[in-house]
Amino acid sequence: MTPFLGELIGTCLLVLLGNGVVANVVLSKSKGNNAGWLTIAAGWGVALFVSVYAVAAASGAHLNPAVSVGLAAAGKFAWADVPMYAIAQMLGAMLGALLVWVTYYKHYAATNDADAKLATFCTGPAIKSPFHNIVTEALGTFVLVFGVMSIVSADIGLGALDALPVALLLFAIGMSLGGPTGFAVNPARDLGPRLMHAILPIPGKRDSDWGYAYVPVVGGFIGGILAAVVFMAL
């Protein structure tokens, strides 16, 4: 498996399982309807575990442009490889969103809440405040990227469970910092599925909230770069 294919498949798995748990919780007539925030945060954590475990040997399992940029800023990844990784991550996120739509096709038709349908693709703020939303996303991504760098440097040596600390990290971010914006903490995870929401024929859908789309992207890259700067300084 090439690094490009690894990032594509890994990010696809991440979004399929992550957005899949959101769809299970918020869409009508689903078995997991109204299961709550704990289910969503735990689902995203496990999704990251599966994704990292599946493709780490092929690509290092960045699965996130903010991670790729952060590692490059810290001198741990070649800047020349960042565009290729980012393209693979975007395509993987779009494919994952497509598969969620296929899986829950009947439930989109059965759901009257257009905001809930959008939430199965991308994030949105609980209270819309662009500056504070960017700060929240930057902080969450900072914790993620700084945590990933620290975990990798520590070389814990868990064998097949090496992906577990990263999964627990995302779970913690979701539970602690996810309330204001839904913890995208990943530009590709938000932007790729948002594009699919705009493209796909979803009954009763609303607009894709493009006025907010820049927030997870800008916040994510700020957080990733700051994490690299602080990690290297320490």
MARMARMI-99493 format. One record per residue: residue in three letters; residue number from 1; z, x, y of N, C-alpha, C in turn. Coordinates in nm, 3 decimals, m for minus. Atoms other than C-alpha are relative to their C-alpha. Layout:
PT   resn   resi       nzz       nxx       nyy      cazz      caxx      cayy       czz       cxx       cyy
PT    ALA    NUM         Z         X         Y         Z         X         Y         Z         X         Y
...
***
This chain:
PT   resn   resi       nzz       nxx       nyy      cazz      caxx      cayy       czz       cxx       cyy
PT    MET      1     0.000     0.084    m0.118     0.000     0.000     0.000     0.000     0.089     0.125
PT    THR      2     0.007    m0.077    m0.124    m0.100     0.141     0.340     0.109    m0.047     0.097
PT    PRO      3    m0.098     0.045    m0.100     0.142     0.131     0.636    m0.044    m0.128     0.071
PT    PHE      4     0.049     0.121    m0.066    m0.081    m0.129     0.806     0.025    m0.123    m0.086
PT    LEU      5    m0.019     0.113     0.090    m0.074    m0.356     0.503     0.148    m0.028    m0.022
PT    GLY      6    m0.143     0.018     0.016     0.297    m0.296     0.458     0.061    m0.078     0.116
PT    GLU      7    m0.053     0.071    m0.116     0.374    m0.408     0.813    m0.050    m0.144     0.006
PT    LEU      8     0.055     0.135     0.000     0.143    m0.708     0.781     0.072    m0.088    m0.102
PT    ILE      9    m0.065     0.079     0.106     0.294    m0.826     0.452     0.149    m0.020     0.032
PT    GLY     10    m0.142     0.011    m0.030     0.651    m0.750     0.559     0.029    m0.099     0.112
PT    THR     11    m0.022     0.093    m0.111     0.622    m0.937     0.889    m0.037    m0.142    m0.039
PT    CYS     12     0.035     0.132     0.052     0.450    m1.224     0.712     0.117    m0.060    m0.078
PT    LEU     13    m0.116     0.047     0.076     0.743    m1.252     0.471     0.116    m0.036     0.093
PT    LEU     14    m0.109     0.025    m0.094     0.990    m1.228     0.759    m0.016    m0.135     0.069
PT    VAL     15     0.024     0.125    m0.073     0.831    m1.515     0.952    m0.008    m0.119    m0.096
PT    LEU     16     0.008     0.110     0.098     0.756    m1.725     0.643     0.141    m0.048    m0.037
PT    LEU     17    m0.135     0.038     0.042     1.120    m1.718     0.532     0.089    m0.035     0.119
PT    GLY     18    m0.082     0.027    m0.117     1.273    m1.709     0.881    m0.036    m0.131     0.068
PT    ASN     19     0.042     0.126    m0.059     1.068    m1.984     1.043     0.006    m0.113    m0.103
PT    GLY     20    m0.012     0.101     0.106     1.074    m2.160     0.706     0.138    m0.063    m0.002
PT    VAL     21    m0.135     0.058     0.000     1.451    m2.201     0.725     0.020    m0.087     0.125
PT    VAL     22    m0.008     0.084    m0.119     1.418    m2.334     1.081    m0.067    m0.135    m0.027
PT    ALA     23     0.071     0.123     0.033     1.161    m2.589     0.960     0.083    m0.087    m0.095
PT    ASN     24    m0.082     0.073     0.097     1.390    m2.686     0.671     0.114    m0.073     0.069
PT    VAL     25    m0.116     0.057    m0.068     1.675    m2.754     0.913    m0.039    m0.106     0.103
PT    VAL     26     0.028     0.088    m0.115     1.500    m2.926     1.206    m0.104    m0.109    m0.025
PT    LEU     27     0.104     0.101     0.022     1.210    m3.123     1.055     0.053    m0.118    m0.082
PT    SER     28    m0.047     0.123     0.064     1.261    m3.480     0.940    m0.036    m0.006    m0.147
PT    LYS     29     0.018     0.027     0.143     1.295    m3.576     0.572    m0.006     0.126    m0.085
PT    SER     30    m0.011    m0.122     0.079     1.342    m3.214     0.467     0.134    m0.002    m0.073
PT    LYS     31    m0.124    m0.006     0.078     1.607    m3.144     0.202     0.112     0.068     0.078
PT    GLY     32    m0.102    m0.072    m0.075     1.784    m2.912     0.446     0.021    m0.053     0.141
PT    ASN     33    m0.007     0.054    m0.135     1.761    m3.136     0.753     0.145    m0.006     0.050
PT    ASN     34    m0.131    m0.002    m0.067     2.057    m3.091     0.991     0.102     0.092    m0.069
PT    ALA     35    m0.093    m0.092     0.066     2.206    m2.804     0.785     0.070     0.091     0.099
PT    GLY     36    m0.074    m0.066    m0.105     2.298    m2.632     1.110    m0.037     0.145     0.028
PT    TRP     37     0.030    m0.134    m0.050     2.293    m2.299     1.294     0.036     0.109    m0.100
PT    LEU     38    m0.042    m0.099     0.099     2.480    m2.109     1.023    m0.110     0.021    m0.104
PT    THR     39     0.110    m0.009     0.097     2.199    m2.187     0.779    m0.117     0.078     0.058
PT    ILE     40     0.113    m0.070    m0.064     1.936    m2.066     1.027     0.029     0.149     0.014
PT    ALA     41    m0.034    m0.141    m0.019     2.117    m1.741     1.109     0.004     0.074    m0.134
PT    ALA     42    m0.006    m0.062     0.133     2.187    m1.669     0.741    m0.140     0.013    m0.059
PT    GLY     43     0.136    m0.004     0.053     1.829    m1.755     0.649    m0.082     0.113     0.059
PT    TRP     44     0.072    m0.111    m0.064     1.690    m1.509     0.903     0.051     0.134    m0.050
PT    GLY     45    m0.055    m0.124     0.053     1.926    m1.240     0.777    m0.056     0.032    m0.137
PT    VAL     46     0.053    m0.020     0.135     1.815    m1.287     0.417    m0.151     0.026     0.006
PT    ALA     47     0.144    m0.023    m0.017     1.452    m1.305     0.532    m0.027     0.146     0.034
PT    LEU     48     0.019    m0.140    m0.037     1.488    m0.962     0.690     0.030     0.091    m0.119
PT    PHE     49    m0.032    m0.080     0.119     1.652    m0.824     0.375    m0.119     0.005    m0.095
PT    VAL     50     0.113     0.007     0.092     1.365    m0.942     0.156    m0.120     0.077     0.054
PT    SER     51     0.117    m0.062    m0.061     1.101    m0.818     0.400     0.012     0.152     0.002
PT    VAL     52    m0.021    m0.145    m0.005     1.251    m0.472     0.449    m0.005     0.058    m0.141
PT    TYR     53    m0.003    m0.047     0.138     1.314    m0.432     0.077    m0.142     0.008    m0.057
PT    ALA     54     0.133     0.008     0.059     0.954    m0.529    m0.002    m0.094     0.110     0.046
PT    VAL     55     0.104    m0.090    m0.054     0.768    m0.286     0.225     0.054     0.130     0.059
PT    ALA     56    m0.058    m0.121    m0.060     1.008    m0.010     0.332    m0.069     0.127    m0.048
PT    ALA     57     0.061    m0.121     0.054     0.844     0.244     0.102    m0.140     0.023     0.055
PT    ALA     58     0.138    m0.012    m0.048     0.499     0.172     0.246    m0.008     0.033     0.148
PT    SER     59     0.016    m0.012    m0.146     0.560     0.154     0.621     0.128     0.035     0.074
PT    GLY     60    m0.126    m0.016    m0.070     0.926     0.208     0.696     0.059    m0.132     0.044
PT    ALA     61    m0.045     0.137    m0.028     0.953    m0.169     0.751     0.054    m0.016     0.142
PT    HIS     62    m0.038     0.029    m0.139     0.960    m0.184     1.131     0.002    m0.152     0.021
PT    LEU     63     0.015     0.146    m0.006     0.834    m0.547     1.126     0.023    m0.058     0.139
PT    ASN     64    m0.040     0.040    m0.134     0.890    m0.561     1.501    m0.051     0.103     0.100
PT    PRO     65     0.051    m0.097    m0.097     0.701    m0.399     1.793     0.110     0.069     0.081
PT    ALA     66    m0.110    m0.061    m0.075     1.031    m0.340     1.973     0.064     0.113    m0.080
PT    VAL     67    m0.052    m0.107     0.085     1.153    m0.134     1.676    m0.096     0.118     0.001
PT    SER     68     0.099    m0.108    m0.001     0.828     0.065     1.667     0.004     0.076     0.132
PT    VAL     69    m0.004    m0.064    m0.131     0.842     0.133     2.042     0.132     0.076     0.018
PT    GLY     70    m0.128    m0.066    m0.011     1.213     0.216     2.026     0.004     0.130    m0.079
PT    LEU     71     0.003    m0.121     0.082     1.163     0.463     1.743    m0.090     0.106     0.061
PT    ALA     72     0.090    m0.095    m0.066     0.870     0.621     1.928     0.067     0.061     0.123
PT    ALA     73    m0.069    m0.050    m0.118     1.077     0.650     2.246     0.111     0.099    m0.037
PT    ALA     74    m0.105    m0.091     0.047     1.348     0.822     2.042    m0.056     0.123    m0.070
PT    GLY     75     0.063    m0.114     0.065     1.096     1.068     1.899     0.002    m0.005    m0.151
PT    LYS     76    m0.009     0.015     0.145     1.131     0.929     1.548    m0.124    m0.066    m0.060
PT    PHE     77     0.123     0.065     0.045     0.784     0.772     1.527    m0.111     0.039     0.097
PT    ALA     78     0.112    m0.044    m0.084     0.442     0.875     1.656    m0.050    m0.112     0.091
PT    TRP     79     0.052     0.101    m0.093     0.329     0.691     1.970    m0.140    m0.045    m0.039
PT    ALA     80     0.138     0.034     0.037    m0.027     0.703     1.836    m0.006    m0.109    m0.106
PT    ASP     81    m0.002     0.101     0.107     0.076     0.478     1.546     0.055    m0.135     0.046
PT    VAL     82    m0.060     0.124    m0.048     0.247     0.213     1.760    m0.100    m0.115     0.010
PT    PRO     83     0.095     0.113    m0.007    m0.069     0.005     1.836    m0.038    m0.055    m0.136
PT    MET     84     0.037     0.046     0.134    m0.166    m0.009     1.469     0.113    m0.083    m0.061
PT    TYR     85    m0.115     0.074     0.053     0.184    m0.119     1.371     0.013    m0.135     0.071
PT    ALA     86    m0.016     0.124    m0.076     0.196    m0.380     1.650    m0.106    m0.103    m0.039
PT    ILE     87     0.107     0.092     0.042    m0.139    m0.530     1.547     0.033    m0.059    m0.138
PT    ALA     88    m0.036     0.048     0.133    m0.027    m0.551     1.184     0.116    m0.100     0.007
PT    GLN     89    m0.114     0.089    m0.015     0.300    m0.712     1.291    m0.041    m0.136     0.058
PT    MET     90     0.048     0.125    m0.058     0.123    m0.971     1.506    m0.077    m0.083    m0.103
PT    LEU     91     0.078     0.072     0.101    m0.122    m1.061     1.230     0.090    m0.054    m0.110
PT    GLY     92    m0.093     0.046     0.102     0.159    m1.082     0.977     0.082    m0.119     0.046
PT    ALA     93    m0.077     0.112    m0.055     0.363    m1.309     1.204    m0.084    m0.127     0.007
PT    MET     94     0.089     0.116    m0.006     0.064    m1.538     1.254    m0.024    m0.057    m0.139
PT    LEU     95     0.021     0.047     0.137    m0.001    m1.555     0.880     0.126    m0.069    m0.053
PT    GLY     96    m0.124     0.062     0.044     0.366    m1.629     0.811     0.017    m0.139     0.059
PT    ALA     97    m0.010     0.131    m0.065     0.361    m1.915     1.064    m0.097    m0.100    m0.061
PT    LEU     98     0.098     0.087     0.066     0.046    m2.054     0.903     0.054    m0.052    m0.133
PT    LEU     99    m0.053     0.040     0.130     0.218    m2.059     0.564     0.117    m0.098     0.013
PT    VAL    100    m0.106     0.098    m0.025     0.521    m2.240     0.708    m0.062    m0.136     0.029
PT    TRP    101     0.070     0.125    m0.033     0.285    m2.502     0.852    m0.056    m0.065    m0.126
PT    VAL    102     0.053     0.054     0.125     0.117    m2.543     0.513     0.113    m0.060    m0.085
PT    THR    103    m0.113     0.045     0.082     0.454    m2.576     0.337     0.060    m0.131     0.051
PT    TYR    104    m0.068     0.117    m0.058     0.595    m2.835     0.577    m0.098    m0.097     0.066
PT    TYR    105     0.105     0.081    m0.063     0.269    m3.010     0.662     0.039    m0.148     0.012
PT    LYS    106    m0.037     0.143     0.000     0.394    m3.358     0.567     0.119    m0.027     0.092
PT    HIS    107    m0.120     0.020    m0.080     0.720    m3.306     0.754    m0.030     0.007     0.150
PT    TYR    108     0.041     0.003    m0.140     0.546    m3.229     1.082    m0.046    m0.140     0.039
PT    ALA    109     0.047     0.136    m0.027     0.382    m3.570     1.058     0.116    m0.099     0.004
PT    ALA    110    m0.113     0.092     0.008     0.717    m3.732     0.977     0.102     0.023     0.111
PT    THR    111    m0.095    m0.036    m0.106     0.896    m3.569     1.274    m0.052    m0.047     0.135
PT    ASN    112     0.040     0.051    m0.132     0.890    m3.738     1.615     0.035     0.096     0.114
PT    ASP    113    m0.048    m0.091    m0.103     1.064    m3.457     1.806    m0.097     0.118     0.017
PT    ALA    114     0.099    m0.106    m0.023     0.792    m3.233     1.954     0.066     0.135     0.025
PT    ASP    115    m0.073    m0.125    m0.022     1.051    m2.974     2.061     0.042     0.063    m0.132
PT    ALA    116    m0.039    m0.050     0.132     1.171    m2.943     1.702    m0.119     0.064    m0.070
PT    LYS    117     0.122    m0.057     0.061     0.814    m2.881     1.587    m0.029     0.137     0.061
PT    LEU    118     0.023    m0.129    m0.066     0.775    m2.604     1.845     0.101     0.104    m0.047
PT    ALA    119    m0.106    m0.093     0.041     1.106    m2.451     1.734    m0.026     0.062    m0.136
PT    THR    120     0.033    m0.058     0.131     0.964    m2.393     1.385    m0.102     0.113     0.013
PT    PHE    121     0.096    m0.108    m0.025     0.712    m2.154     1.543     0.060     0.111     0.088
PT    CYS    122    m0.045    m0.100    m0.096     0.885    m1.981     1.834     0.132    m0.042     0.062
PT    THR    123    m0.131     0.026    m0.059     1.203    m1.961     2.036    m0.013    m0.066     0.137
PT    GLY    124    m0.007     0.059    m0.132     1.310    m2.138     2.352     0.144     0.007     0.049
PT    PRO    125    m0.135    m0.014    m0.054     1.611    m2.122     2.585     0.079    m0.130    m0.008
PT    ALA    126    m0.087     0.117    m0.008     1.907    m2.358     2.561     0.015    m0.044     0.145
PT    ILE    127    m0.001     0.024    m0.144     1.937    m2.327     2.940    m0.105     0.091     0.060
PT    LYS    128     0.111    m0.081    m0.049     1.618    m2.211     3.110     0.039     0.073     0.127
PT    SER    129    m0.031    m0.088    m0.113     1.691    m1.918     3.341    m0.066     0.132    m0.032
PT    PRO    130     0.078    m0.116     0.043     1.423    m1.648     3.312     0.074     0.133     0.003
PT    PHE    131    m0.071    m0.128    m0.009     1.638    m1.359     3.432     0.106     0.012    m0.109
PT    HIS    132    m0.107    m0.004     0.100     1.934    m1.445     3.211    m0.056    m0.006    m0.142
PT    ASN    133     0.063     0.005     0.132     1.705    m1.528     2.918    m0.053     0.137    m0.040
PT    ILE    134     0.049    m0.135     0.029     1.544    m1.183     2.945     0.118     0.092    m0.032
PT    VAL    135    m0.119    m0.082     0.027     1.888    m1.021     2.964     0.053    m0.026    m0.140
PT    THR    136    m0.048     0.035     0.134     1.995    m1.209     2.651    m0.088     0.060    m0.109
PT    GLU    137     0.091    m0.055     0.099     1.684    m1.108     2.459     0.005     0.153    m0.003
PT    ALA    138    m0.010    m0.146    m0.007     1.713    m0.749     2.580     0.127     0.048    m0.069
PT    LEU    139    m0.127    m0.039     0.062     2.077    m0.732     2.471    m0.006    m0.015    m0.152
PT    GLY    140     0.012     0.021     0.144     2.006    m0.881     2.130    m0.089     0.103    m0.066
PT    THR    141     0.092    m0.100     0.056     1.714    m0.646     2.072     0.061     0.139     0.006
PT    PHE    142    m0.072    m0.127    m0.010     1.921    m0.352     2.195     0.093     0.018    m0.120
PT    VAL    143    m0.094    m0.007     0.113     2.186    m0.429     1.933    m0.077     0.021    m0.130
PT    LEU    144     0.079    m0.014     0.122     1.918    m0.465     1.665    m0.055     0.141    m0.017
PT    VAL    145     0.065    m0.131     0.009     1.729    m0.143     1.742     0.104     0.112    m0.007
PT    PHE    146    m0.107    m0.102     0.004     2.042     0.063     1.813     0.067    m0.001    m0.137
PT    GLY    147    m0.061     0.012     0.131     2.192    m0.070     1.492    m0.089     0.057    m0.109
PT    VAL    148     0.094    m0.053     0.099     1.880     0.013     1.291     0.000     0.152     0.003
PT    MET    149    m0.001    m0.146    m0.012     1.875     0.368     1.427     0.129     0.060    m0.056
PT    SER    150    m0.129    m0.050     0.048     2.243     0.413     1.350     0.010    m0.009    m0.152
PT    ILE    151    m0.004     0.020     0.145     2.209     0.275     0.997    m0.087     0.103    m0.070
PT    VAL    152     0.091    m0.098     0.060     1.910     0.497     0.922     0.060     0.140     0.008
PT    SER    153    m0.058    m0.133    m0.018     2.087     0.803     1.062     0.121     0.023    m0.091
PT    ALA    154    m0.120    m0.013     0.082     2.403     0.730     0.863    m0.035     0.027    m0.146
PT    ASP    155     0.046    m0.022     0.138     2.201     0.735     0.537     0.110    m0.041    m0.099
PT    ILE    156    m0.112     0.054     0.076     2.456     0.511     0.365    m0.016     0.022    m0.150
PT    GLY    157     0.026    m0.027     0.140     2.291     0.556     0.026     0.038    m0.114    m0.092
PT    LEU    158    m0.029     0.116     0.084     2.307     0.206    m0.120    m0.107    m0.025    m0.105
PT    GLY    159     0.107     0.018     0.098     1.998     0.253    m0.332    m0.085    m0.120     0.033
PT    ALA    160     0.083     0.118    m0.018     1.815    m0.077    m0.376     0.054    m0.092     0.109
PT    LEU    161    m0.061     0.086    m0.101     2.056    m0.238    m0.127    m0.003     0.062     0.139
PT    ASP    162     0.008    m0.066    m0.130     1.963    m0.008     0.163    m0.038    m0.097     0.113
PT    ALA    163     0.041     0.097    m0.102     1.812    m0.310     0.345     0.113    m0.095     0.038
PT    LEU    164    m0.107     0.097    m0.024     2.140    m0.504     0.330     0.068     0.016     0.136
PT    PRO    165    m0.065    m0.012    m0.132     2.308    m0.354     0.642    m0.086    m0.054     0.114
PT    VAL    166     0.090     0.051    m0.105     2.001    m0.439     0.853    m0.001    m0.152    m0.002
PT    ALA    167    m0.003     0.146     0.012     2.003    m0.796     0.719     0.129    m0.057     0.057
PT    LEU    168    m0.129     0.046    m0.053     2.372    m0.835     0.800     0.004     0.015     0.152
PT    LEU    169     0.008    m0.021    m0.145     2.301    m0.697     1.148    m0.071    m0.117     0.067
PT    LEU    170     0.072     0.112    m0.059     2.043    m0.968     1.220     0.080    m0.129    m0.012
PT    PHE    171    m0.086     0.117     0.018     2.276    m1.233     1.078     0.108    m0.004     0.108
PT    ALA    172    m0.104    m0.008    m0.102     2.549    m1.114     1.314    m0.056    m0.028     0.139
PT    ILE    173     0.063     0.025    m0.130     2.312    m1.115     1.612    m0.026    m0.150     0.017
PT    GLY    174     0.026     0.143    m0.006     2.209    m1.471     1.530     0.125    m0.082     0.025
PT    MET    175    m0.124     0.075    m0.014     2.567    m1.593     1.500     0.067     0.025     0.134
PT    SER    176    m0.074    m0.037    m0.121     2.700    m1.408     1.805    m0.080    m0.012     0.130
PT    LEU    177     0.080    m0.009    m0.122     2.412    m1.373     2.052    m0.119    m0.096     0.001
PT    GLY    178     0.119     0.082     0.012     2.160    m1.632     1.935     0.002    m0.131     0.076
PT    GLY    179    m0.012     0.130    m0.063     2.289    m1.934     2.123    m0.085    m0.023     0.124
PT    PRO    180     0.075     0.025    m0.123     2.122    m1.887     2.464    m0.152    m0.012    m0.018
PT    THR    181     0.147    m0.003     0.009     1.764    m1.814     2.349    m0.055    m0.015    m0.142
PT    GLY    182     0.051     0.013     0.136     1.743    m1.848     1.971    m0.030     0.133    m0.067
PT    PHE    183     0.012    m0.138     0.051     1.741    m1.467     1.914    m0.135     0.034    m0.062
PT    ALA    184     0.130    m0.049     0.047     1.372    m1.382     1.890     0.014     0.147    m0.039
PT    VAL    185    m0.022    m0.145     0.015     1.464    m1.010     1.927    m0.118     0.071    m0.067
PT    ASN    186     0.120    m0.052     0.066     1.107    m0.940     1.814    m0.122    m0.063     0.068
PT    PRO    187     0.115     0.059    m0.069     0.797    m0.986     2.035    m0.105    m0.061    m0.092
PT    ALA    188     0.102     0.053     0.091     0.560    m1.036     1.740     0.046    m0.127    m0.068
PT    ARG    189    m0.054     0.118     0.068     0.788    m1.285     1.566    m0.009    m0.125     0.087
PT    ASP    190     0.008     0.114    m0.091     0.774    m1.506     1.876    m0.144    m0.029     0.044
PT    LEU    191     0.132     0.021    m0.059     0.426    m1.451     2.020    m0.104    m0.040    m0.105
PT    GLY    192     0.097     0.034     0.104     0.226    m1.462     1.694     0.009    m0.145    m0.043
PT    PRO    193    m0.013     0.140     0.036     0.367    m1.797     1.576    m0.026    m0.096     0.117
PT    ARG    194     0.029     0.086    m0.115     0.342    m1.937     1.930    m0.151    m0.022     0.013
PT    LEU    195     0.146     0.015     0.001    m0.032    m1.868     1.917    m0.044    m0.098    m0.109
PT    MET    196     0.036     0.092     0.108    m0.048    m2.050     1.583     0.036    m0.143     0.035
PT    HIS    197    m0.037     0.135    m0.044     0.135    m2.349     1.732    m0.108    m0.057     0.091
PT    ALA    198     0.105     0.045    m0.091    m0.134    m2.366     2.000    m0.129    m0.033    m0.074
PT    ILE    199     0.128     0.013     0.071    m0.416    m2.340     1.746     0.001    m0.110    m0.104
PT    LEU    200    m0.003     0.088     0.117    m0.304    m2.550     1.451     0.004    m0.149     0.038
PT    PRO    201    m0.005     0.145    m0.024    m0.356    m2.929     1.431     0.133    m0.058    m0.048
PT    ILE    202    m0.133     0.051     0.032     0.006    m3.048     1.441     0.016    m0.137     0.064
PT    PRO    203    m0.012     0.135    m0.057     0.057    m3.424     1.483     0.112    m0.009     0.103
PT    GLY    204    m0.102     0.025    m0.101     0.240    m3.512     1.803     0.062     0.124     0.060
PT    LYS    205    m0.060    m0.121    m0.055     0.290    m3.156     1.917    m0.005    m0.001     0.153
PT    ARG    206    m0.005    m0.019    m0.143     0.377    m3.058     2.273    m0.077     0.127     0.035
PT    ASP    207     0.059    m0.128    m0.038     0.247    m2.763     2.475     0.081     0.113    m0.062
PT    SER    208    m0.064    m0.113     0.067     0.337    m2.417     2.345     0.094     0.079     0.091
PT    ASP    209    m0.096    m0.059    m0.095     0.560    m2.335     2.646    m0.038     0.144     0.037
PT    TRP    210     0.047    m0.134    m0.036     0.350    m2.041     2.764     0.073     0.057     0.121
PT    GLY    211    m0.076    m0.049    m0.114     0.560    m2.021     3.079     0.123     0.080    m0.040
PT    TYR    212    m0.116    m0.073     0.050     0.843    m1.887     2.865    m0.040     0.115    m0.091
PT    ALA    213     0.043    m0.093     0.105     0.635    m1.676     2.624     0.024     0.146     0.033
PT    TYR    214    m0.018    m0.141    m0.038     0.675    m1.354     2.823     0.144     0.047    m0.020
PT    VAL    215    m0.143    m0.038     0.004     1.057    m1.362     2.797     0.036     0.079    m0.126
PT    PRO    216    m0.034    m0.079     0.118     1.096    m1.254     2.431    m0.077     0.132    m0.008
PT    VAL    217     0.080    m0.122     0.001     0.821    m0.994     2.482     0.062     0.104     0.094
PT    VAL    218    m0.057    m0.092    m0.099     0.962    m0.837     2.799     0.142     0.040    m0.040
PT    GLY    219    m0.137    m0.030     0.040     1.322    m0.866     2.685     0.007     0.088    m0.123
PT    GLY    220     0.002    m0.079     0.122     1.239    m0.726     2.344    m0.033     0.146     0.024
PT    PHE    221     0.038    m0.140    m0.026     1.066    m0.414     2.474     0.104     0.071     0.086
PT    ILE    222    m0.107    m0.061    m0.080     1.336    m0.352     2.735     0.116     0.040    m0.090
PT    GLY    223    m0.111    m0.028     0.089     1.604    m0.376     2.468    m0.028     0.114    m0.095
PT    GLY    224     0.037    m0.107     0.093     1.416    m0.151     2.226     0.001     0.136     0.065
PT    ILE    225     0.005    m0.129    m0.071     1.357     0.123     2.483     0.140     0.044     0.042
PT    LEU    226    m0.137    m0.034    m0.039     1.715     0.108     2.615     0.081     0.048    m0.120
PT    ALA    227    m0.071    m0.042     0.121     1.845     0.136     2.259    m0.036     0.144    m0.035
PT    ALA    228     0.043    m0.137     0.029     1.639     0.451     2.209     0.064     0.100     0.096
PT    VAL    229    m0.058    m0.089    m0.102     1.763     0.603     2.536     0.148     0.024    m0.027
PT    VAL    230    m0.144    m0.012     0.023     2.128     0.533     2.459     0.027     0.074    m0.129
PT    PHE    231    m0.021    m0.068     0.129     2.099     0.645     2.096    m0.021     0.150     0.013
PT    MET    232     0.027    m0.142    m0.016     1.944     0.976     2.194     0.104     0.068     0.089
PT    ALA    233    m0.102    m0.057    m0.089     2.198     1.028     2.473     0.131     0.025    m0.075
PT    LEU    234    m0.123    m0.015     0.077     2.481     0.981     2.224    m0.013     0.101    m0.112
***
